[in-house]
């Protein structure tokens, strides 16, 4: 299947980034670590996103806000006019500068959704329109202009949803959280142990130590075992094809998945598939 992809990256060094994304002729699936807050507007296509075990679905015309420091899985659906979006990544240095200039600080920890559907407003509509000359220009957007557009967006977001102040201006790192609850929601994500450690508020050594105390094994062994249990259920009980699930459950190679499955259950995964 041919997939057309075009991404215009209007970026600054160690600063905010503006992207114009276009995909056609095939859905785009994957997973990503959201390291900075993201604002995004869908021009065409559909977008399904999973954070942990929660699913969010978006359509053309939706304005979205993604909180930083989270793992996501996604499907960008390209049927019709393809998938097209405008995305702005807000870096911590820019937000700290705005915080000091306007004396804006988080009042208390934000306890809302990690992915927000923002209410449409004339401010947001005009802001997206104002990006058009830069997105379609042949030359790179100058660093000073990217900074200005990012700062403008932050002020518009605060006007659109004042509660975002407690997200945008919270500069703390993830605090130590329940290990079991987090891992049960995120074991399908194919990311490194360092990422799991960071998101649960631990050093790598602390994560491994707490993991051994709770599970009696290393994180790597537990992840493989947990993913294989999920695979066994999907193949034996739900008649799923191995080739359709191995990426979904956290393996990045079908042959490695098949080898691990056979070692764990005594037969190749295709033996259990009855579809």
C-alpha positions, 0 to 999 in steps of 0.5 A: 500500500502506498502512503503519502506523507508530508510534514512541514516542520517550522521549528526553533532550536530548543524551542516551540515547534509548529507542524503541518502534517498530511497523510494519504492512502493508508491509515497511520498507526503507532505510539508516541511519548508526549514530552511537551504539551501539544495543541493540535487542530484536525483539518481532515481525517479522523484520529483515535488516541489511547492513553493507558486504556482510555480511548479518545476519538476526534474528527475534522474541526476539533481542537485538542490539547495533549498534556505532556509526559504521557504515553499514547497509541494512535491511528490517523485515518486517511479515508476521503481527503487524507489526514491533515492537521496543524500541531504546535509543541509548547516547550518548557522554556517558552512556558517558563518565560511566559510564567515569569513575564505575566506572573502566571503560576499553577495554583494546585495540581491539575486532576483533569483529563490528559487529552482535552477536546477544547471548545471552539472559539473565534480566537482559536479559529483566527489563530489557525487561519493566521498560521496559514501563510507560514505553513505554506511558505517555501522558506523556514519560519524564522525563530522569532516568529515561531516564538511569537506564535507560540506565546500567542497560543498560550494566551489564547488557551488560557482565555479558552480554558482558564483551568489550563493554567494549572497544566501549562505552568506546572513545571514539576516532574512526575511524582511517584505513583502506584506501580501496579496500576500504571503498568497494568494500563501501559504494558502494551507500550513498546518503550524502554525501562527508562521511560517507565521509570520516569513516568512512575516518578522513579530513577531507573534503579528505584524502578527496578528495585520497587518492581522486584519487590512487587512482582518478584522479577525484572521489568523486562521478564514481566513485560514479556510474560504479560504481553504473551498472556494477552496474546494467548487470550486474543488468539485462543479466545478471540481468534485474532491473527498473530500478524494483527496483534503483535504490534498492538501488544508491544512486540515490534517483530513478528518472528520474535513474538512467534519465538517467545509465544512458542517458548511460553506455550509450547506451540506456534501462535498460528496453531491457536488461530482458528479464523 
